[in-house]
Amino acid sequence: MKKNILFLCTGNSCRSQMAEGYAKLYLGNKFNIYSAGIEKHGINRYTVQVMEEDGIDMSRHYSKTVSELGNIDFDVVVTVCGDANERCPAYLRKTKLIHKGFKDPAKAKGSELEVMRFFRKIRNEIKEFIKDELIKLI
């Protein structure tokens, strides 16, 4: 039986969505992969765009809260921002909890090009974490 992994962020709009996309790509044959937020902010359009650039279709992804996944028993919870790590619900802390914080691309300022560059930077950091580090921590 596959273990369940949850990527948790504040709003499930950027970082946790990216992590879910890469985890499904690299670990989906061994684990069931989910993402959620403490709150629901809606998926960021730049998230969909930069993931598409890397061959991952997120057009059907949507923002959800962790309470919407309440019927799933998670084996591993990965918090991808400090806020989610601090506000992680107590029942999720009873499982294996891994924290790996990334800057919030949704807070990027500047021109469209500058915002896209920042989203790509965070995307690449998340990709490398999923591909090279996470499996060693699980």
C-alpha positions, 0 to 999 in steps of 0.5 A: 500500500502506498504511503500518503504525502501532504505538501502544506503551505499557507494558501495552496496557491504556489509552493505546495502546488509546485511540490505536488506536481514534482512529487507526482512526477518523481515519487508518484509511483511509490506514494500518493501525493497531495497538497493543501493550505491552511487557507484557500487562496486559489491557484496562482496563474504564474504557478500554472504557467511556470510548471507548464514550461517544465512539462507539468500540466496543472490546469486542473489543479485547484486550491484546497484547505487541509480540512478538505482532505480530512479523511486521508491519513497522511504518513508524511507532511512536508511544510513548505513555508514557515507559516504552515509549519507554525500553524500546522494542525495538531493532528498532522503533527502526529505523523512524520513532519518535514519542514523545508521553507521556500520564499513566497513567489506570490509576493514577487514585485516588479514587471511581469518578467521579474515576477516570472523569473522569481517564480521560476527560481522558486520552482527550480528550488522546489524541483531540486528538493523533491528530486534530490533531497526529499526521498532521503528524508522520508 
